[in-house]
Amino acid sequence: MIGDGSLHLEIAQCRLCAASLPCGPRPVVQFGPGARIVIISQAPGRLVHESGVPWDDASGERLRLWTGLTRAIFYDPEQIALVPMGLCYPGKGSAADLPPRRECAPLWHKRILSSMAPRLTLLVGQYAQSEYWPETRRMSVTERVRAFDRLAPDTLALPHPSWRSTGWMRRHPWFEAEILPRLRARVAAALASPDERGMTVSRQQNGNIECEA
């Protein structure tokens, strides 16, 4: 649990799904009122459950590589909020981790998100995308990612950065060639101060490059 305040304490003490969690409840979330980017994902994995640190695994390393974020910025709750659909590790299924518990997001997400005013939201994986973009449920994750900022200007879709994404990226080379540079530019713009954002827009306009921010 990264951040301070009464809401963090309430979340830490939550036992709503305790009977359904094989490893017990341990909510893992990060947010602060100054967060400029919110990353909404699936649910903590086993390693994250053990450490209590969001994205403390190989998937986290890949996500930071995709976004261009350093560990210091990524784990600063006044810059980045890390809010999974299920705050606790749901346990292992037959081939992968179980889906996030459905009770969790309706209980906590509105309160968490209303405590900040982010400039950019990243929806990582099918569970976050289906929940926050219900009108796109007939679309695949690939189609949502390919659309980039055409579905919502300040909300972007990403595949889940698990080991499976390596094969997915080989099948879809446009993601690394086209989407990742634009993603990193959007992330950098969202984190920039107002003066820095203005300078970025000016440079892009002078270079006849449309501003992505």
KEROKE-559021 format. One line per 10 residues: number of its first residue (from 1); their letters; for each residue z, x, y negated of N, C-alpha, C, O. Coordinates in nm, 3 decimals, m for minus. Example, Ala and Ser with C-alpha at 12.3 -4.5 7.8 and 13.67 -1.06 7.14 Angstrom:
<recs>
1> as> 0.780,1.319,0.569,0.780,1.230,0.450,0.780,1.320,0.330,0.846,1.424,0.332 | 0.708,1.285,0.225,0.714,1.367,0.106,0.787,1.290,m0.003,0.804,1.341,m0.114 .
</recs>
This chain:
<recs>
1> migdgslhle> 0.000,0.084,0.119,0.000,0.000,0.000,0.000,0.088,m0.123,0.098,0.158,m0.149 | m0.109,0.085,m0.201,m0.120,0.172,m0.317,m0.126,0.087,m0.443,m0.214,0.003,m0.458 | m0.032,0.109,m0.533,m0.020,0.032,m0.656,0.124,m0.011,m0.674,0.207,0.011,m0.586 | 0.153,m0.072,m0.787,0.290,m0.112,m0.816,0.292,m0.260,m0.855,0.189,m0.317,m0.890 | 0.411,m0.321,m0.848,0.427,m0.456,m0.897,0.471,m0.554,m0.792,0.473,m0.523,m0.672 | 0.507,m0.673,m0.838,0.562,m0.774,m0.748,0.461,m0.824,m0.647,0.497,m0.855,m0.534 | 0.334,m0.832,m0.686,0.232,m0.878,m0.592,0.218,m0.779,m0.477,0.203,m0.821,m0.362 | 0.222,m0.652,m0.506,0.218,m0.551,m0.399,0.336,m0.569,m0.304,0.321,m0.558,m0.182 | 0.452,m0.597,m0.359,0.571,m0.617,m0.275,0.556,m0.740,m0.187,0.591,m0.737,m0.069 | 0.504,m0.848,m0.243,0.480,m0.969,m0.164,0.385,m0.942,m0.048,0.409,m0.984,0.065 .
11> iaqcrlcaas> 0.278,m0.870,m0.078,0.181,m0.839,0.027,0.244,m0.753,0.135,0.222,m0.776,0.254 | 0.320,m0.653,0.095,0.384,m0.563,0.191,0.477,m0.638,0.285,0.496,m0.597,0.400 | 0.536,m0.747,0.238,0.632,m0.823,0.318,0.568,m0.938,0.396,0.637,m1.012,0.466 | 0.435,m0.952,0.385,0.367,m1.065,0.451,0.375,m1.051,0.604,0.352,m0.944,0.660 | 0.409,m1.162,0.668,0.416,m1.167,0.814,0.340,m1.288,0.870,0.365,m1.331,0.982 | 0.248,m1.341,0.791,0.178,m1.464,0.829,0.110,m1.453,0.964,0.116,m1.546,1.045 | 0.044,m1.340,0.990,m0.034,m1.324,1.114,0.037,m1.237,1.218,m0.026,m1.193,1.314 | 0.165,m1.212,1.199,0.236,m1.114,1.283,0.219,m1.143,1.432,0.201,m1.050,1.511 | 0.224,m1.269,1.471,0.215,m1.304,1.613,0.077,m1.276,1.671,0.062,m1.267,1.793 | m0.024,m1.263,1.585,m0.162,m1.244,1.632,m0.211,m1.101,1.616,m0.325,m1.071,1.649 .
21> lpcgprpvvq> m0.124,m1.013,1.567,m0.164,m0.874,1.544,m0.103,m0.785,1.652,0.019,m0.765,1.652 | m0.185,m0.731,1.743,m0.130,m0.654,1.855,m0.052,m0.530,1.814,0.038,m0.487,1.886 | m0.083,m0.472,1.699,m0.011,m0.354,1.651,0.090,m0.389,1.542,0.153,m0.300,1.485 | 0.106,m0.517,1.514,0.200,m0.560,1.413,0.141,m0.557,1.274,0.036,m0.496,1.253 | 0.205,m0.622,1.179,0.153,m0.626,1.042,0.178,m0.495,0.967,0.287,m0.440,0.973 | 0.077,m0.448,0.899,0.090,m0.338,0.804,m0.023,m0.353,0.703,m0.128,m0.291,0.718 | m0.004,m0.434,0.600,m0.110,m0.456,0.501,m0.149,m0.324,0.433,m0.063,m0.247,0.390 | m0.279,m0.301,0.425,m0.331,m0.180,0.360,m0.428,m0.225,0.251,m0.535,m0.277,0.280 | m0.388,m0.203,0.127,m0.469,m0.247,0.014,m0.436,m0.158,m0.105,m0.328,m0.100,m0.113 | m0.530,m0.149,m0.199,m0.509,m0.069,m0.320,m0.567,m0.146,m0.438,m0.682,m0.189,m0.433 .
31> fgpgarivii> m0.489,m0.163,m0.543,m0.543,m0.223,m0.665,m0.447,m0.199,m0.780,m0.327,m0.180,m0.761 | m0.502,m0.202,m0.900,m0.425,m0.190,m1.023,m0.497,m0.265,m1.132,m0.617,m0.290,m1.119 | m0.428,m0.303,m1.239,m0.490,m0.387,m1.343,m0.607,m0.321,m1.414,m0.691,m0.390,m1.472 | m0.614,m0.187,m1.411,m0.724,m0.120,m1.480,m0.845,m0.091,m1.393,m0.940,m0.030,m1.441 | m0.844,m0.134,m1.267,m0.954,m0.100,m1.175,m1.087,m0.148,m1.230,m1.100,m0.263,m1.272 | m1.185,m0.060,m1.229,m1.318,m0.092,m1.282,m1.417,m0.128,m1.172,m1.519,m0.191,m1.197 | m1.384,m0.086,m1.049,m1.469,m0.116,m0.934,m1.381,m0.175,m0.824,m1.274,m0.123,m0.796 | m1.427,m0.283,m0.763,m1.359,m0.342,m0.648,m1.449,m0.328,m0.526,m1.565,m0.369,m0.529 | m1.395,m0.271,m0.421,m1.468,m0.258,m0.294,m1.403,m0.353,m0.194,m1.290,m0.332,m0.150 | m1.476,m0.458,m0.158,m1.427,m0.558,m0.064,m1.493,m0.530,0.070,m1.616,m0.528,0.080 .
41> sqapgrlvhe> m1.412,m0.509,0.172,m1.465,m0.463,0.300,m1.417,m0.553,0.413,m1.394,m0.672,0.391 | m1.403,m0.499,0.530,m1.376,m0.577,0.652,m1.226,m0.585,0.680,m1.161,m0.682,0.642 | m1.171,m0.486,0.744,m1.029,m0.479,0.774,m0.996,m0.336,0.811,m1.085,m0.263,0.854 | m0.872,m0.293,0.796,m0.836,m0.156,0.835,m0.862,m0.132,0.984,m0.844,m0.221,1.067 | m0.904,m0.011,1.015,m0.915,0.030,1.154,m0.783,0.087,1.204,m0.684,0.089,1.130 | m0.781,0.134,1.329,m0.657,0.183,1.388,m0.601,0.304,1.312,m0.481,0.311,1.288 | m0.688,0.398,1.274,m0.641,0.517,1.204,m0.580,0.482,1.068,m0.480,0.541,1.027 | m0.642,0.386,1.001,m0.588,0.342,0.871,m0.456,0.270,0.891,m0.364,0.284,0.810 | m0.446,0.192,0.997,m0.320,0.126,1.027,m0.209,0.228,1.047,m0.096,0.208,1.002 | m0.241,0.338,1.113,m0.139,0.439,1.140,m0.099,0.516,1.014,0.019,0.548,0.996 .
51> sgvpwddasg> m0.195,0.544,0.927,m0.164,0.625,0.808,m0.119,0.540,0.690,m0.044,0.587,0.605 | m0.164,0.415,0.685,m0.134,0.330,0.571,m0.218,0.360,0.448,m0.190,0.310,0.340 | m0.321,0.443,0.464,m0.408,0.483,0.353,m0.546,0.417,0.372,m0.607,0.437,0.476 | m0.595,0.341,0.275,m0.725,0.274,0.292,m0.838,0.373,0.317,m0.842,0.480,0.257 | m0.928,0.337,0.406,m1.048,0.416,0.432,m1.014,0.561,0.469,m1.087,0.653,0.433 | m0.904,0.581,0.540,m0.860,0.715,0.579,m0.920,0.752,0.714,m0.847,0.777,0.810 | m1.053,0.754,0.720,m1.123,0.781,0.845,m1.265,0.824,0.813,m1.300,0.842,0.697 | m1.347,0.839,0.917,m1.484,0.885,0.896,m1.566,0.786,0.816,m1.654,0.826,0.739 | m1.538,0.657,0.831,m1.609,0.556,0.753,m1.581,0.575,0.604,m1.670,0.559,0.521 | m1.458,0.609,0.571,m1.423,0.634,0.432,m1.495,0.755,0.376,m1.540,0.753,0.261 .
61> erlrlwtglt> m1.507,0.860,0.455,m1.581,0.978,0.410,m1.726,0.942,0.381,m1.783,0.988,0.282 | m1.785,0.860,0.467,m1.924,0.820,0.447,m1.937,0.730,0.324,m2.033,0.744,0.248 | m1.843,0.640,0.304,m1.848,0.552,0.187,m1.837,0.633,0.057,m1.908,0.605,m0.040 | m1.750,0.732,0.056,m1.738,0.816,m0.063,m1.865,0.896,m0.087,m1.905,0.918,m0.202 | m1.929,0.940,0.021,m2.057,1.011,0.007,m2.162,0.918,m0.053,m2.235,0.957,m0.144 | m2.170,0.796,m0.002,m2.268,0.700,m0.054,m2.248,0.673,m0.202,m2.344,0.670,m0.279 | m2.123,0.654,m0.242,m2.094,0.613,m0.380,m2.083,0.731,m0.477,m2.086,0.712,m0.598 | m2.070,0.853,m0.423,m2.051,0.969,m0.509,m1.911,0.982,m0.564,m1.890,1.054,m0.661 | m1.814,0.913,m0.506,m1.676,0.916,m0.554,m1.598,1.029,m0.489,m1.607,1.049,m0.368 | m1.521,1.101,m0.568,m1.429,1.200,m0.514,m1.307,1.128,m0.457,m1.283,1.011,m0.488 .
71> raifydpeqi> m1.232,1.197,m0.373,m1.109,1.137,m0.320,m1.011,1.103,m0.431,m0.943,1.000,m0.426 | m1.004,1.189,m0.533,m0.909,1.165,m0.641,m0.940,1.035,m0.714,m0.849,0.957,m0.742 | m1.066,1.010,m0.743,m1.103,0.886,m0.811,m1.093,0.768,m0.715,m1.043,0.661,m0.753 | m1.138,0.786,m0.592,m1.138,0.678,m0.493,m0.997,0.624,m0.471,m0.979,0.504,m0.453 | m0.898,0.712,m0.472,m0.760,0.670,m0.445,m0.677,0.652,m0.573,m0.554,0.655,m0.569 | m0.745,0.632,m0.685,m0.677,0.598,m0.810,m0.686,0.448,m0.831,m0.794,0.398,m0.863 | m0.576,0.372,m0.814,m0.583,0.226,m0.825,m0.617,0.176,m0.964,m0.652,0.059,m0.980 | m0.608,0.263,m1.065,m0.650,0.224,m1.199,m0.800,0.244,m1.221,m0.851,0.218,m1.330 | m0.867,0.291,m1.118,m1.014,0.303,m1.126,m1.083,0.224,m1.014,m1.183,0.157,m1.036 | m1.027,0.233,m0.893,m1.091,0.171,m0.776,m0.991,0.080,m0.705,m0.880,0.122,m0.674 .
81> alvpmglcyp> m1.031,m0.045,m0.681,m0.953,m0.136,m0.597,m1.018,m0.144,m0.459,m1.140,m0.158,m0.448 | m0.937,m0.134,m0.355,m0.984,m0.137,m0.217,m0.919,m0.258,m0.150,m0.801,m0.255,m0.117 | m0.998,m0.362,m0.129,m0.944,m0.492,m0.087,m1.021,m0.542,0.035,m1.129,m0.599,0.019 | m0.970,m0.523,0.155,m1.039,m0.574,0.274,m1.024,m0.724,0.290,m0.933,m0.784,0.233 | m1.113,m0.784,0.367,m1.103,m0.927,0.395,m0.976,m0.960,0.471,m0.913,m1.063,0.448 | m0.940,m0.872,0.562,m0.811,m0.881,0.631,m0.732,m0.757,0.598,m0.781,m0.646,0.618 | m0.611,m0.772,0.548,m0.536,m0.656,0.501,m0.470,m0.578,0.613,m0.427,m0.464,0.592 | m0.462,m0.637,0.732,m0.399,m0.570,0.846,m0.502,m0.542,0.956,m0.602,m0.612,0.968 | m0.475,m0.439,1.034,m0.559,m0.406,1.149,m0.555,m0.521,1.250,m0.447,m0.556,1.298 | m0.671,m0.581,1.282,m0.671,m0.698,1.370,m0.662,m0.667,1.518,m0.641,m0.757,1.599 .
91> gkgsaadlpp> m0.678,m0.540,1.555,m0.678,m0.504,1.696,m0.817,m0.477,1.748,m0.916,m0.501,1.680 | m0.823,m0.428,1.870,m0.949,m0.387,1.932,m1.006,m0.498,2.017,m0.935,m0.561,2.095 | m1.139,m0.524,2.001,m1.209,m0.617,2.087,m1.274,m0.543,2.203,m1.241,m0.428,2.230 | m1.366,m0.608,2.270,m1.430,m0.549,2.387,m1.522,m0.432,2.350,m1.533,m0.336,2.426 | m1.589,m0.440,2.233,m1.682,m0.335,2.194,m1.651,m0.275,2.058,m1.703,m0.169,2.025 | m1.570,m0.340,1.981,m1.538,m0.293,1.845,m1.409,m0.360,1.801,m1.351,m0.439,1.875 | m1.364,m0.328,1.680,m1.246,m0.395,1.627,m1.271,m0.544,1.613,m1.384,m0.587,1.590 | m1.166,m0.622,1.626,m1.177,m0.766,1.609,m1.210,m0.800,1.464,m1.187,m0.718,1.375 | m1.264,m0.920,1.438,m1.292,m0.960,1.299,m1.162,m0.969,1.218,m1.054,m0.981,1.276 | m1.172,m0.964,1.086,m1.054,m0.982,1.001,m0.989,m1.118,1.027,m1.059,m1.216,1.055 .
101> rrecaplwhk> m0.858,m1.125,1.018,m0.789,m1.253,1.030,m0.832,m1.346,0.916,m0.833,m1.306,0.800 | m0.866,m1.469,0.951,m0.919,m1.563,0.852,m0.812,m1.613,0.755,m0.845,m1.663,0.647 | m0.686,m1.600,0.792,m0.580,m1.650,0.704,m0.561,m1.561,0.581,m0.504,m1.606,0.481 | m0.606,m1.438,0.589,m0.566,m1.337,0.491,m0.633,m1.354,0.355,m0.564,m1.365,0.253 | m0.765,m1.355,0.351,m0.835,m1.360,0.223,m0.799,m1.483,0.139,m0.775,m1.468,0.019 | m0.793,m1.605,0.198,m0.754,m1.720,0.115,m0.614,m1.707,0.056,m0.585,m1.763,m0.050 | m0.528,m1.634,0.124,m0.390,m1.620,0.078,m0.378,m1.520,m0.038,m0.300,m1.542,m0.131 | m0.455,m1.410,m0.032,m0.430,m1.300,m0.124,m0.543,m1.268,m0.221,m0.515,m1.222,m0.332 | m0.668,m1.290,m0.183,m0.777,m1.236,m0.264,m0.780,m1.289,m0.407,m0.797,m1.212,m0.501 | m0.764,m1.419,m0.423,m0.771,m1.474,m0.559,m0.665,m1.412,m0.649,m0.693,m1.380,m0.765 .
111> rilssmaprl> m0.545,m1.396,m0.598,m0.437,m1.337,m0.677,m0.464,m1.190,m0.708,m0.439,m1.144,m0.819 | m0.514,m1.117,m0.608,m0.545,m0.976,m0.632,m0.655,m0.961,m0.736,m0.641,m0.885,m0.832 | m0.765,m1.034,m0.718,m0.880,m1.017,m0.805,m0.854,m1.068,m0.946,m0.911,m1.017,m1.042 | m0.767,m1.168,m0.959,m0.736,m1.220,m1.093,m0.647,m1.125,m1.172,m0.627,m1.144,m1.292 | m0.593,m1.022,m1.106,m0.506,m0.926,m1.175,m0.585,m0.814,m1.241,m0.526,m0.725,m1.301 | m0.717,m0.818,m1.231,m0.801,m0.713,m1.288,m0.931,m0.773,m1.339,m0.961,m0.890,m1.313 | m1.008,m0.693,m1.412,m1.138,m0.738,m1.463,m1.241,m0.629,m1.435,m1.279,m0.557,m1.526 | m1.286,m0.616,m1.311,m1.375,m0.506,m1.274,m1.514,m0.522,m1.336,m1.558,m0.632,m1.369 | m1.580,m0.408,m1.351,m1.718,m0.407,m1.400,m1.818,m0.418,m1.285,m1.932,m0.460,m1.306 | m1.775,m0.380,m1.165,m1.867,m0.375,m1.052,m1.790,m0.409,m0.924,m1.677,m0.364,m0.905 .
121> tllvgqyaqs> m1.853,m0.489,m0.837,m1.795,m0.523,m0.707,m1.892,m0.481,m0.598,m2.012,m0.510,m0.605 | m1.841,m0.413,m0.496,m1.920,m0.374,m0.379,m1.873,m0.456,m0.260,m1.755,m0.453,m0.225 | m1.965,m0.529,m0.198,m1.935,m0.607,m0.078,m1.984,m0.527,0.042,m2.105,m0.513,0.063 | m1.891,m0.477,0.120,m1.923,m0.385,0.229,m1.916,m0.460,0.362,m1.807,m0.497,0.407 | m2.031,m0.481,0.426,m2.034,m0.544,0.557,m2.050,m0.695,0.552,m2.036,m0.758,0.447 | m2.078,m0.752,0.667,m2.115,m0.893,0.676,m2.001,m0.988,0.641,m2.027,m1.094,0.583 | m1.876,m0.955,0.673,m1.767,m1.049,0.648,m1.745,m1.070,0.499,m1.728,m1.183,0.454 | m1.744,m0.963,0.422,m1.727,m0.974,0.278,m1.846,m1.044,0.214,m1.829,m1.127,0.125 | m1.966,m1.012,0.260,m2.086,m1.071,0.201,m2.096,m1.220,0.231,m2.132,m1.298,0.143 | m2.064,m1.260,0.353,m2.070,m1.402,0.389,m1.966,m1.484,0.313,m1.990,m1.600,0.279 .
131> eywpetrrms> m1.849,m1.423,0.288,m1.743,m1.495,0.217,m1.775,m1.510,0.068,m1.756,m1.617,0.011 | m1.822,m1.405,0.007,m1.843,m1.408,m0.137,m1.983,m1.452,m0.178,m2.006,m1.488,m0.293 | m2.076,m1.450,m0.085,m2.210,m1.501,m0.109,m2.245,m1.602,0.001,m2.336,m1.577,0.081 | m2.177,m1.714,0.009,m2.203,m1.809,0.117,m2.347,m1.861,0.119,m2.399,m1.901,0.223 | m2.411,m1.859,0.002,m2.550,m1.906,m0.004,m2.646,m1.810,0.064,m2.763,m1.845,0.084 | m2.600,m1.690,0.101,m2.688,m1.591,0.166,m2.659,m1.579,0.316,m2.704,m1.483,0.378 | m2.588,m1.673,0.374,m2.548,m1.658,0.514,m2.665,m1.654,0.611,m2.650,m1.608,0.724 | m2.779,m1.702,0.570,m2.898,m1.692,0.655,m2.965,m1.555,0.643,m3.057,m1.523,0.719 | m2.920,m1.476,0.548,m2.976,m1.342,0.530,m2.899,m1.243,0.616,m2.780,m1.262,0.644 | m2.965,m1.137,0.658,m2.898,m1.029,0.729,m2.836,m0.933,0.627,m2.869,m0.937,0.509 .
141> vtervrafdr> m2.747,m0.847,0.676,m2.691,m0.744,0.589,m2.803,m0.657,0.532,m2.800,m0.622,0.414 | m2.901,m0.624,0.614,m3.013,m0.542,0.569,m3.086,m0.608,0.453,m3.121,m0.541,0.356 | m3.111,m0.738,0.463,m3.181,m0.809,0.356,m3.098,m0.810,0.227,m3.153,m0.796,0.118 | m2.967,m0.826,0.241,m2.882,m0.826,0.121,m2.881,m0.688,0.055,m2.889,m0.677,m0.067 | m2.871,m0.583,0.138,m2.869,m0.448,0.083,m3.003,m0.416,0.017,m3.005,m0.356,m0.091 | m3.111,m0.455,0.078,m3.244,m0.429,0.024,m3.261,m0.497,m0.112,m3.329,m0.443,m0.200 | m3.200,m0.614,m0.129,m3.210,m0.687,m0.256,m3.137,m0.617,m0.369,m3.168,m0.639,m0.486 | m3.040,m0.533,m0.336,m2.959,m0.456,m0.430,m2.900,m0.548,m0.537,m2.816,m0.632,m0.503 | m2.940,m0.535,m0.664,m2.875,m0.614,m0.770,m2.950,m0.741,m0.805,m2.925,m0.800,m0.911 | m3.041,m0.785,m0.719,m3.116,m0.908,m0.749,m3.039,m1.033,m0.711,m3.071,m1.142,m0.759 .
151> lapdtlalph> m2.937,m1.022,m0.624,m2.858,m1.138,m0.585,m2.750,m1.168,m0.687,m2.719,m1.285,m0.712 | m2.692,m1.066,m0.746,m2.591,m1.082,m0.850,m2.586,m0.951,m0.929,m2.577,m0.844,m0.867 | m2.592,m0.954,m1.060,m2.608,m0.830,m1.137,m2.492,m0.732,m1.126,m2.513,m0.611,m1.133 | m2.371,m0.783,m1.109,m2.254,m0.694,m1.105,m2.188,m0.691,m0.968,m2.073,m0.649,m0.955 | m2.259,m0.735,m0.866,m2.209,m0.732,m0.728,m2.320,m0.680,m0.638,m2.431,m0.733,m0.638 | m2.289,m0.577,m0.560,m2.389,m0.512,m0.475,m2.344,m0.517,m0.330,m2.225,m0.512,m0.300 | m2.441,m0.526,m0.239,m2.413,m0.529,m0.095,m2.438,m0.392,m0.034,m2.535,m0.323,m0.068 | m2.349,m0.354,0.059,m2.366,m0.231,0.136,m2.343,m0.261,0.283,m2.267,m0.352,0.316 | m2.408,m0.186,0.373,m2.372,m0.196,0.514,m2.235,m0.134,0.535,m2.187,m0.057,0.451 | m2.172,m0.167,0.647,m2.045,m0.100,0.676,m2.073,0.045,0.714,m2.161,0.070,0.796 .
161> pswrstgwmr> m2.000,0.140,0.656,m2.030,0.282,0.681,m1.968,0.337,0.809,m1.918,0.449,0.810 | m1.971,0.261,0.916,m1.921,0.308,1.045,m2.022,0.404,1.106,m2.127,0.430,1.047 | m1.990,0.457,1.222,m2.082,0.550,1.289,m2.216,0.482,1.318,m2.319,0.550,1.328 | m2.217,0.348,1.332,m2.341,0.277,1.359,m2.439,0.286,1.243,m2.560,0.270,1.262 | m2.389,0.314,1.122,m2.477,0.320,1.006,m2.574,0.438,1.013,m2.677,0.437,0.946 | m2.541,0.540,1.094,m2.630,0.655,1.107,m2.765,0.611,1.164,m2.870,0.647,1.111 | m2.762,0.534,1.272,m2.886,0.482,1.329,m2.955,0.384,1.236,m3.077,0.383,1.225 | m2.874,0.300,1.170,m2.930,0.202,1.076,m3.005,0.274,0.963,m3.112,0.229,0.923 | m2.951,0.383,0.912,m3.016,0.458,0.805,m3.146,0.523,0.853,m3.242,0.532,0.777 | m3.149,0.568,0.978,m3.274,0.625,1.031,m3.382,0.518,1.037,m3.499,0.547,1.011 .
171> rhpwfeaeil> m3.344,0.395,1.072,m3.441,0.286,1.081,m3.482,0.234,0.943,m3.587,0.173,0.928 | m3.398,0.260,0.843,m3.425,0.208,0.709,m3.414,0.323,0.608,m3.317,0.329,0.532 | m3.511,0.414,0.606,m3.501,0.533,0.519,m3.498,0.498,0.370,m3.455,0.580,0.289 | m3.542,0.379,0.332,m3.537,0.338,0.191,m3.395,0.333,0.137,m3.373,0.346,0.017 | m3.295,0.314,0.227,m3.157,0.306,0.181,m3.114,0.438,0.116,m3.057,0.438,0.006 | m3.140,0.548,0.184,m3.101,0.678,0.130,m3.191,0.720,0.014,m3.145,0.781,m0.082 | m3.320,0.688,0.025,m3.416,0.734,m0.076,m3.410,0.651,m0.204,m3.425,0.705,m0.313 | m3.389,0.520,m0.191,m3.400,0.431,m0.306,m3.266,0.372,m0.350,m3.235,0.368,m0.469 | m3.187,0.324,m0.253,m3.066,0.250,m0.289,m2.952,0.342,m0.330,m2.885,0.316,m0.429 | m2.928,0.449,m0.255,m2.813,0.534,m0.285,m2.818,0.596,m0.425,m2.715,0.599,m0.492 .
181> prlrarvaaa> m2.933,0.646,m0.473,m2.933,0.696,m0.610,m2.899,0.588,m0.712,m2.827,0.614,m0.809 | m2.948,0.468,m0.692,m2.918,0.358,m0.784,m2.771,0.316,m0.772,m2.707,0.284,m0.872 | m2.719,0.318,m0.650,m2.578,0.286,m0.630,m2.489,0.385,m0.704,m2.396,0.345,m0.774 | m2.516,0.514,m0.688,m2.433,0.615,m0.754,m2.441,0.603,m0.906,m2.341,0.624,m0.975 | m2.558,0.568,m0.957,m2.572,0.550,m1.102,m2.490,0.430,m1.149,m2.426,0.436,m1.254 | m2.491,0.321,m1.071,m2.413,0.203,m1.108,m2.264,0.231,m1.102,m2.188,0.186,m1.188 | m2.220,0.305,m1.000,m2.079,0.340,m0.987,m2.036,0.427,m1.105,m1.931,0.403,m1.165 | m2.116,0.528,m1.137,m2.082,0.617,m1.249,m2.076,0.539,m1.380,m1.987,0.564,m1.461 | m2.168,0.446,m1.401,m2.169,0.368,m1.523,m2.046,0.278,m1.532,m1.989,0.260,m1.639 | m2.005,0.221,m1.418,m1.889,0.132,m1.417,m1.761,0.207,m1.449,m1.668,0.150,m1.506 .
191> laspdergmt> m1.755,0.334,m1.413,m1.635,0.414,m1.437,m1.633,0.478,m1.574,m1.528,0.525,m1.619 | m1.747,0.482,m1.641,m1.756,0.550,m1.770,m1.682,0.473,m1.878,m1.666,0.352,m1.870 | m1.635,0.546,m1.979,m1.574,0.483,m2.096,m1.683,0.412,m2.176,m1.801,0.440,m2.156 | m1.647,0.321,m2.267,m1.749,0.253,m2.348,m1.841,0.350,m2.420,m1.962,0.326,m2.426 | m1.787,0.459,m2.476,m1.871,0.556,m2.545,m1.967,0.624,m2.449,m2.084,0.644,m2.481 | m1.916,0.659,m2.331,m2.002,0.723,m2.231,m2.109,0.628,m2.181,m2.223,0.669,m2.157 | m2.074,0.500,m2.166,m2.173,0.401,m2.122,m2.283,0.387,m2.225,m2.400,0.375,m2.190 | m2.247,0.390,m2.355,m2.347,0.381,m2.460,m2.441,0.500,m2.460,m2.561,0.485,m2.480 | m2.386,0.620,m2.437,m2.467,0.739,m2.431,m2.562,0.735,m2.312,m2.677,0.779,m2.322 | m2.514,0.680,m2.199,m2.599,0.670,m2.080,m2.716,0.578,m2.105,m2.830,0.609,m2.069 .
201> vsrqqngnie> m2.690,0.463,m2.168,m2.797,0.369,m2.199,m2.899,0.433,m2.292,m3.020,0.417,m2.275 | m2.848,0.507,m2.394,m2.938,0.572,m2.489,m3.028,0.673,m2.420,m3.149,0.677,m2.445 | m2.970,0.755,m2.333,m3.051,0.855,m2.262,m3.156,0.788,m2.175,m3.271,0.833,m2.169 | m3.117,0.680,m2.108,m3.212,0.611,m2.020,m3.325,0.548,m2.100,m3.440,0.552,m2.058 | m3.292,0.489,m2.217,m3.395,0.427,m2.300,m3.489,0.533,m2.356,m3.610,0.512,m2.359 | m3.434,0.646,m2.400,m3.517,0.752,m2.454,m3.611,0.809,m2.349,m3.720,0.856,m2.380 | m3.566,0.804,m2.224,m3.649,0.854,m2.115,m3.733,0.745,m2.051,m3.792,0.766,m1.946 | m3.737,0.628,m2.116,m3.814,0.514,m2.065,m3.771,0.473,m1.925,m3.852,0.429,m1.843 | m3.640,0.488,m1.900,m3.584,0.445,m1.771,m3.498,0.324,m1.796,m3.409,0.328,m1.882 | m3.520,0.217,m1.725,m3.443,0.096,m1.745,m3.298,0.119,m1.706,m3.271,0.178,m1.601 .
211> cea> m3.205,0.073,m1.789,m3.062,0.091,m1.760,m3.023,0.008,m1.641,m3.054,m0.111,m1.634 | m2.952,0.070,m1.543,m2.905,0.000,m1.425,m2.768,m0.059,m1.444,m2.725,m0.141,m1.363 | m2.697,m0.021,m1.550,m2.559,m0.065,m1.569,m2.550,m0.207,m1.619,m2.440,m0.259,m1.639 .
</recs>
